[in-house]
Amino acid sequence: MSTATGTAGLVRSIIDQRAVRSVFQPLVHLPSLEVVGFEALSRGPMGSGLELPARLMAAASAAGCLEELDWVCAASAVRAAVAAHLSPFMTLFLNLEPSTLAAPCPADLLADMARARQNLRVVIEMGERSLLDQPSDLLDAVAAVRRDGWGVAVDRVGGDVTALALLPFIRPDVVKVSLPLLKARDQADWAETANVVRAYAERSGAAILASGAQSREDAWLARALGATYGQGWHYGRPGPLPSEAKAPWQPFPLLAGAQGNGDQTPFELVASQREAVLAHRHLLRHVSAFLEDQALKEPEAVVLSCFGHARHLAGPTFERYRRIGGRAIFVAALAEELAPGMAPPGARGVALAPWDRLCHEWDVVVVSPHFTGALVAREHEDGSGDPHQYFDYVVTYERSLVETAATALLYRVTRH
C-alpha cells in the first residue's frame, strides 16, 4: 500500500469515526487582559500521523473530503463549548472554508450546528485568498454566515497586501493581524498595513485582533498597531475550555448589516441613491480614463470594469488594462462575447450572457485603501438615436457606494 493510499484511508477513518478533538486558545481584551473568547483548533487522534492540524487538513484536501472534515471539526468544537456552558457573551472562533459553508452539513451533525446557532456567539474565520480564487463563492459564504447571526473574521492579515484591498468586500467584524507575518516585512510595509487596517476599523467599527503574540515585545507591537484584542502563547496556550468562563465585560463587537446577493447591477444600485445625467460616449471616455489612471497609481487596487460588448475592449483601452493588470491586485473585465483569451494580460475575463442587464452598462470601479471611484452608466434609449452613443450615468467617490458597485460586479466574476 502506498503512503498516499494509507494516508487517505486514515483521514477517511478519522472522518467516519468523528475522531477529531478540539483545543481552545484564549482571546483577550488587551487593555484589561480579560479573556473574551476562544479560537477552536482541531487535532487528529493523539499519536497518529495526522494529529497535527496542517497534516490533517492537507490529507483531507488531497482525499477530496476537506468540507466534511471541516464540519466534523466545527461540530466537535461546538459540542465542547456547549458542554462547558460557554457564556453566550464569550465569542467562539471557528475556521471554516467558504466551500464548506456551500456544502451540506452531514445529517448527524445538524443538531450540533443548530445548538451553536441557539446558544453560542460565533465568528467564522476566512482567508482572503478565497476572494481572488472564487469571488462569488466567498461572498455567498459571508452572506450565509450573516444570516445565521454570526460574525466574520479575516485571518493572517499582514503577509500579503491582497487582504488590505479586499477588506471592503468581505466586511469582516474582526481583522486578525498576524504578528509573525508582519514582523517578517520591513517597517515601512508593516506601518502601511497598520494604517490601512486602522482606517478600515474606524470606518466600519470592526475589531483588530493581533494573533501570534509570543512575548512582551509582541504585546507592545500589538498595541502600537491599534489592536484591541490579542491571541498567542503570551496570553495563553491551546487547551481545554475552562469549566466556568464568566461573561466578559468587553465582548467582541459584531457588526450589523447584510451582504447583497448580486442581483442588481452597479448602475441600478448607485442610481437609486444619486441622480443620473445624460452624456455622450466621448465625455465618458475621459471620465473612464481618469479612473483607470488612478488605478495605475494605486498598486493595491481592485479594478472591475464592464464594457457592455467585447468590441469596446480594444485598442487604447486594451493597452491601458494591460498596464493595470500588471500592477493591480485584482482586475476583472466583463463583456458580452468576450471569448477566452480576449481579456488583457493580468485581467480575469468574464463573458456576459446576452440577457444579462450588464450588457447595457459601462462601469469602471476602482477600490483601493486610499482611493475609491466609480463610473456607472447605462445606455440611454428614447427612440431618437443610437443607444450605444448616449448614456445615463453617475460618477461617485463615496466609498460605501463604490464598494457596493464593486461587490455587484464581483458576484458575476465566477457566475458566467
C-alpha positions as CSV (number, residue, x, y, z in Angstrom):
1,M,0.0,0.0,0.0
2,S,1.4,3.4,-1.0
3,T,1.9,6.2,1.6
4,A,-0.7,8.3,-0.2
5,T,-3.3,5.5,-0.1
6,G,-2.6,4.8,3.6
7,T,-3.0,8.5,4.5
8,A,-6.2,8.7,2.5
9,G,-7.6,5.7,4.4
10,L,-6.5,7.1,7.7
11,V,-8.2,10.5,7.1
12,R,-11.3,8.8,5.9
13,S,-11.4,6.7,9.0
14,I,-11.0,9.8,11.2
15,I,-13.9,11.5,9.5
16,D,-16.2,8.4,9.6
17,Q,-15.5,7.9,13.3
18,R,-15.7,11.6,14.0
19,A,-12.3,11.1,15.7
20,V,-11.1,14.7,15.9
21,R,-10.7,16.6,19.1
22,S,-10.8,20.3,19.9
23,V,-8.5,22.5,21.9
24,F,-9.1,26.2,22.5
25,Q,-6.8,29.2,22.6
26,P,-7.9,32.2,24.6
27,L,-8.6,35.6,23.0
28,V,-8.0,38.5,25.3
29,H,-9.1,42.2,25.5
30,L,-5.7,43.9,25.6
31,P,-6.4,46.9,27.8
32,S,-7.8,44.7,30.6
33,L,-6.2,41.3,29.7
34,E,-9.7,39.8,30.2
35,V,-10.5,36.6,28.3
36,V,-13.3,37.4,25.9
37,G,-13.4,34.3,23.7
38,F,-11.6,31.3,22.4
39,E,-10.5,30.0,19.0
40,A,-11.2,26.4,18.4
41,L,-8.3,24.5,17.0
42,S,-8.6,20.9,15.7
43,R,-6.4,17.9,16.2
44,G,-6.3,14.4,14.8
45,P,-6.1,11.3,17.1
46,M,-3.3,11.7,19.6
47,G,-0.1,9.9,18.4
48,S,-1.3,9.4,14.9
49,G,0.4,10.7,11.7
50,L,-2.4,13.2,11.3
51,E,-2.5,14.6,14.8
52,L,-1.2,18.0,13.6
53,P,-3.9,20.2,12.0
54,A,-1.8,21.1,8.9
55,R,-1.2,17.4,8.1
56,L,-4.9,16.5,8.8
57,M,-6.3,19.3,6.6
58,A,-3.8,18.6,3.8
59,A,-4.7,14.9,3.8
60,A,-8.4,15.7,3.7
61,S,-7.9,18.1,0.9
62,A,-5.9,15.5,-1.1
63,A,-8.6,12.9,-0.5
64,G,-11.4,15.3,-1.6
65,C,-13.1,15.4,1.8
66,L,-12.0,18.7,3.3
67,E,-15.5,20.1,3.6
68,E,-16.8,17.0,5.5
69,L,-13.7,17.2,7.8
70,D,-14.4,20.9,8.3
71,W,-18.0,20.2,9.5
72,V,-16.7,17.4,11.8
73,C,-14.2,19.8,13.4
74,A,-16.8,22.6,13.8
75,A,-19.3,20.2,15.4
76,S,-16.6,18.9,17.8
77,A,-15.8,22.4,18.9
78,V,-19.5,23.3,19.3
79,R,-20.1,20.2,21.5
80,A,-17.2,21.1,23.7
81,A,-18.4,24.7,24.1
82,V,-22.0,23.7,24.9
83,A,-20.8,21.0,27.4
84,A,-18.6,23.7,29.1
85,H,-21.6,26.0,29.3
86,L,-19.7,28.7,27.5
87,S,-21.3,32.1,28.2
88,P,-23.3,33.5,25.2
89,F,-21.2,36.6,25.6
90,M,-18.0,34.7,25.1
91,T,-17.1,34.5,21.4
92,L,-16.2,31.2,19.8
93,F,-14.0,31.5,16.7
94,L,-14.4,28.6,14.1
95,N,-12.3,28.1,11.0
96,L,-14.5,27.1,8.0
97,E,-13.7,27.2,4.3
98,P,-16.2,29.0,2.0
99,S,-16.6,25.8,0.1
100,T,-17.6,24.1,3.4
101,L,-20.4,26.6,4.0
102,A,-21.6,25.9,0.5
103,A,-21.6,22.1,1.1
104,P,-24.4,20.4,3.1
105,C,-23.7,19.7,6.7
106,P,-23.7,15.9,7.4
107,A,-27.1,14.9,8.9
108,D,-25.7,13.6,12.2
109,L,-24.0,17.0,12.8
110,L,-27.0,19.2,12.1
111,A,-28.2,19.1,15.7
112,D,-24.8,20.3,16.9
113,M,-24.8,23.3,14.5
114,A,-28.3,24.1,15.5
115,R,-27.2,24.3,19.1
116,A,-24.4,26.6,18.1
117,R,-26.9,29.0,16.5
118,Q,-29.1,28.9,19.6
119,N,-26.6,29.0,22.4
120,L,-23.2,30.4,21.1
121,R,-21.7,33.6,19.9
122,V,-19.7,32.5,16.8
123,V,-17.2,34.2,14.5
124,I,-16.2,32.3,11.3
125,E,-12.6,32.8,10.2
126,M,-12.0,33.0,6.4
127,G,-8.9,33.5,4.3
128,E,-8.8,36.5,1.9
129,R,-7.3,34.4,-0.9
130,S,-10.7,32.7,-1.5
131,L,-12.0,36.0,-2.8
132,L,-9.4,36.1,-5.6
133,D,-10.0,32.4,-6.5
134,Q,-13.8,32.3,-6.4
135,P,-15.2,35.8,-5.5
136,S,-18.9,34.9,-5.6
137,D,-18.4,31.8,-3.5
138,L,-16.8,33.7,-0.7
139,L,-19.4,36.5,-0.9
140,D,-22.1,33.9,-0.7
141,A,-20.4,32.3,2.3
142,V,-20.2,35.6,4.1
143,A,-23.9,36.2,3.4
144,A,-24.7,32.7,4.8
145,V,-22.8,33.4,8.0
146,R,-24.5,36.8,8.4
147,R,-27.9,35.1,8.0
148,D,-27.1,32.8,11.0
149,G,-26.4,35.9,13.1
150,W,-22.7,35.1,13.3
151,G,-19.6,37.3,12.7
152,V,-16.8,37.1,10.1
153,A,-13.1,37.4,10.7
154,V,-10.3,37.7,8.1
155,D,-7.2,35.8,9.2
156,R,-3.5,36.2,8.5
157,V,-3.5,39.8,7.5
158,G,0.0,41.2,7.4
159,G,1.8,39.0,5.0
160,D,0.0,39.9,1.8
161,V,-1.3,43.3,0.7
162,T,-4.2,41.5,-1.0
163,A,-6.1,41.3,2.3
164,L,-6.0,45.0,2.7
165,A,-7.6,45.8,-0.6
166,L,-10.3,43.1,-0.1
167,L,-11.4,44.1,3.4
168,P,-14.3,46.3,2.0
169,F,-15.8,43.3,0.1
170,I,-15.6,40.8,3.0
171,R,-16.6,43.4,5.5
172,P,-15.2,41.5,8.5
173,D,-16.3,42.1,12.1
174,V,-12.7,41.2,13.1
175,V,-9.4,41.7,11.3
176,K,-6.8,39.3,12.6
177,V,-3.3,40.8,12.0
178,S,-0.6,38.1,12.1
179,L,2.4,39.4,14.1
180,P,4.8,36.8,12.8
181,L,3.9,37.6,9.2
182,L,4.1,41.3,9.8
183,K,7.5,41.2,11.6
184,A,8.9,39.4,8.5
185,R,8.3,42.6,6.5
186,D,10.2,45.9,6.7
187,Q,8.9,48.6,9.0
188,A,7.5,50.7,6.1
189,D,5.4,47.8,5.0
190,W,4.0,47.0,8.4
191,A,3.3,50.6,9.1
192,E,1.3,50.8,5.9
193,T,-0.6,47.7,7.0
194,A,-1.3,49.2,10.4
195,N,-2.6,52.4,8.8
196,V,-4.9,50.6,6.4
197,V,-6.3,48.3,9.0
198,R,-6.9,51.2,11.4
199,A,-8.7,53.2,8.7
200,Y,-11.0,50.2,7.9
201,A,-11.7,49.7,11.6
202,E,-12.5,53.3,12.1
203,R,-14.9,53.4,9.2
204,S,-16.6,50.1,10.0
205,G,-16.4,49.7,13.7
206,A,-14.6,46.3,13.3
207,A,-12.2,45.0,15.9
208,I,-8.5,44.5,15.3
209,L,-7.0,41.3,16.8
210,A,-3.3,40.7,16.9
211,S,-2.5,37.0,16.6
212,G,0.7,35.1,17.2
213,A,1.8,37.2,20.2
214,Q,4.6,35.2,21.8
215,S,6.3,37.8,24.0
216,R,6.0,41.1,25.9
217,E,7.6,42.8,22.9
218,D,4.8,41.3,20.7
219,A,2.2,42.6,23.1
220,W,3.7,46.1,22.8
221,L,3.7,45.8,19.0
222,A,0.0,44.7,19.1
223,R,-1.0,47.9,20.9
224,A,1.1,50.0,18.5
225,L,-0.8,48.5,15.6
226,G,-4.1,49.6,17.1
227,A,-5.2,46.2,18.2
228,T,-7.8,46.0,21.0
229,Y,-7.7,42.2,21.2
230,G,-4.8,39.7,21.2
231,Q,-4.1,36.0,20.8
232,G,-0.9,33.9,21.2
233,W,1.2,32.0,23.7
234,H,1.9,35.2,25.6
235,Y,-1.7,35.2,26.6
236,G,-2.4,31.5,26.8
237,R,-1.7,28.2,25.1
238,P,-4.3,26.0,23.5
239,G,-6.1,23.6,25.9
240,P,-9.5,22.5,27.1
241,L,-12.2,25.1,27.9
242,P,-12.4,26.2,31.5
243,S,-15.3,24.7,33.4
244,E,-16.6,28.1,34.3
245,A,-15.8,31.1,32.0
246,K,-17.7,34.1,33.2
247,A,-19.2,36.6,30.8
248,P,-16.7,39.2,29.7
249,W,-17.1,43.0,30.2
250,Q,-15.6,43.7,26.7
251,P,-17.1,41.1,24.3
252,F,-16.1,41.2,20.6
253,P,-18.4,43.7,18.8
254,L,-20.3,42.2,15.9
255,L,-21.3,44.5,13.0
256,A,-24.8,44.9,11.8
257,G,-25.6,44.8,8.1
258,A,-26.1,42.1,5.4
259,Q,-24.3,41.4,2.2
260,G,-26.2,41.9,-1.1
261,N,-27.0,39.0,-3.4
262,G,-25.6,40.4,-6.6
263,D,-28.9,40.5,-8.4
264,Q,-28.7,44.3,-9.1
265,T,-26.2,46.0,-11.4
266,P,-23.8,48.8,-10.4
267,F,-25.9,51.4,-12.2
268,E,-29.1,50.2,-10.5
269,L,-27.5,50.4,-7.1
270,V,-25.8,53.7,-7.5
271,A,-28.5,55.5,-9.5
272,S,-31.0,54.6,-6.8
273,Q,-29.1,57.0,-4.5
274,R,-27.6,59.5,-6.9
275,E,-29.2,61.4,-9.8
276,A,-28.1,60.1,-13.2
277,V,-27.5,62.6,-16.0
278,L,-27.2,62.2,-19.8
279,A,-23.9,62.3,-21.7
280,H,-22.3,61.2,-25.0
281,R,-19.8,58.4,-25.0
282,H,-17.0,60.8,-25.8
283,L,-17.4,62.5,-22.4
284,L,-17.5,59.2,-20.5
285,R,-14.3,58.1,-22.2
286,H,-12.5,60.9,-20.3
287,V,-14.1,60.0,-17.0
288,S,-13.2,56.4,-17.5
289,A,-9.6,57.2,-18.4
290,F,-9.3,59.3,-15.2
291,L,-10.4,56.4,-13.0
292,E,-8.1,54.0,-14.9
293,D,-5.2,56.4,-14.5
294,Q,-5.9,56.5,-10.7
295,A,-5.8,52.7,-10.7
296,L,-2.3,52.8,-12.2
297,K,-1.2,55.0,-9.3
298,E,-2.6,52.6,-6.7
299,P,-0.7,49.3,-6.6
300,E,-3.1,47.8,-4.1
301,A,-6.2,48.5,-6.2
302,V,-9.1,46.2,-7.2
303,V,-10.4,47.2,-10.6
304,L,-13.7,45.9,-12.0
305,S,-15.0,47.1,-15.4
306,C,-17.9,46.2,-17.5
307,F,-17.6,47.2,-21.2
308,G,-21.0,46.0,-22.4
309,H,-19.7,44.3,-25.5
310,A,-16.2,42.9,-26.2
311,R,-15.7,45.3,-29.1
312,H,-15.3,48.1,-26.6
313,L,-12.3,46.4,-25.0
314,A,-9.8,47.1,-27.8
315,G,-7.1,49.5,-28.9
316,P,-6.0,52.0,-26.3
317,T,-8.5,50.6,-23.7
318,F,-7.0,47.1,-24.1
319,E,-3.5,48.6,-23.7
320,R,-4.5,50.6,-20.6
321,Y,-5.9,47.5,-18.9
322,R,-2.8,45.5,-19.8
323,R,-0.9,48.0,-17.8
324,I,-3.4,48.0,-14.9
325,G,-3.3,44.2,-14.9
326,G,0.4,44.3,-14.3
327,R,0.0,46.5,-11.2
328,A,-3.3,46.0,-9.5
329,I,-4.1,43.2,-7.1
330,F,-7.2,42.1,-8.9
331,V,-8.6,43.1,-12.3
332,A,-11.8,41.8,-14.0
333,A,-13.2,42.7,-17.4
334,L,-16.8,41.8,-18.1
335,A,-18.3,42.0,-21.6
336,E,-20.7,40.2,-23.9
337,E,-19.0,37.9,-26.5
338,L,-15.7,38.1,-24.6
339,A,-14.1,34.9,-25.8
340,P,-11.3,33.1,-23.9
341,G,-8.0,34.9,-24.4
342,M,-9.6,38.2,-25.3
343,A,-9.0,39.8,-21.8
344,P,-5.8,41.8,-21.3
345,P,-3.0,40.0,-19.6
346,G,-3.4,40.2,-15.8
347,A,-7.2,40.7,-16.1
348,R,-9.8,38.0,-15.5
349,G,-12.2,38.0,-18.4
350,V,-15.9,37.3,-17.8
351,A,-18.2,36.6,-20.8
352,L,-21.7,38.0,-20.0
353,A,-24.8,36.2,-21.2
354,P,-26.7,38.2,-23.8
355,W,-29.7,38.6,-21.5
356,D,-27.6,40.0,-18.6
357,R,-28.6,43.6,-17.9
358,L,-24.9,44.4,-17.6
359,C,-24.6,44.1,-21.4
360,H,-26.2,47.6,-21.5
361,E,-23.9,49.1,-18.9
362,W,-20.5,50.8,-19.0
363,D,-19.0,50.5,-15.5
364,V,-15.5,51.3,-14.2
365,V,-15.0,50.7,-10.5
366,V,-11.7,51.3,-8.6
367,V,-11.3,50.3,-4.9
368,S,-8.0,50.7,-3.0
369,P,-7.1,51.5,0.6
370,H,-6.6,55.2,-0.3
371,F,-8.9,55.8,-3.3
372,T,-12.3,54.8,-4.4
373,G,-14.2,55.9,-7.5
374,A,-16.8,54.6,-9.9
375,L,-18.4,55.5,-13.2
376,V,-21.7,53.6,-13.7
377,A,-23.6,54.2,-16.9
378,R,-26.5,52.6,-18.8
379,E,-27.3,53.0,-22.5
380,H,-30.0,55.7,-23.0
381,E,-32.9,54.6,-25.1
382,D,-35.5,57.1,-26.1
383,G,-36.0,56.1,-29.7
384,S,-34.2,59.2,-31.1
385,G,-30.7,58.0,-31.5
386,D,-28.1,55.2,-31.2
387,P,-28.3,53.8,-27.7
388,H,-24.6,52.9,-27.9
389,Q,-23.6,56.5,-28.1
390,Y,-25.6,58.2,-25.2
391,F,-25.7,57.0,-21.6
392,D,-27.4,57.9,-18.4
393,Y,-24.5,58.0,-15.9
394,V,-23.3,58.7,-12.3
395,V,-19.8,59.3,-11.1
396,T,-19.2,58.8,-7.4
397,Y,-16.3,58.8,-5.0
398,E,-18.3,58.0,-1.9
399,R,-16.6,54.9,-0.5
400,S,-19.6,52.9,0.5
401,L,-21.4,53.4,-2.8
402,V,-18.3,52.5,-4.8
403,E,-17.8,49.3,-2.7
404,T,-21.4,48.4,-3.2
405,A,-21.0,48.8,-7.0
406,A,-17.8,46.7,-6.9
407,T,-19.4,43.9,-5.0
408,A,-22.2,43.7,-7.5
409,L,-19.6,43.0,-10.2
410,L,-17.6,40.6,-8.1
411,Y,-20.7,38.4,-7.8
412,R,-20.6,37.9,-11.5
413,V,-16.9,37.1,-11.8
414,T,-17.5,33.3,-11.3
415,R,-21.1,33.0,-12.3
416,H,-20.7,33.1,-16.1
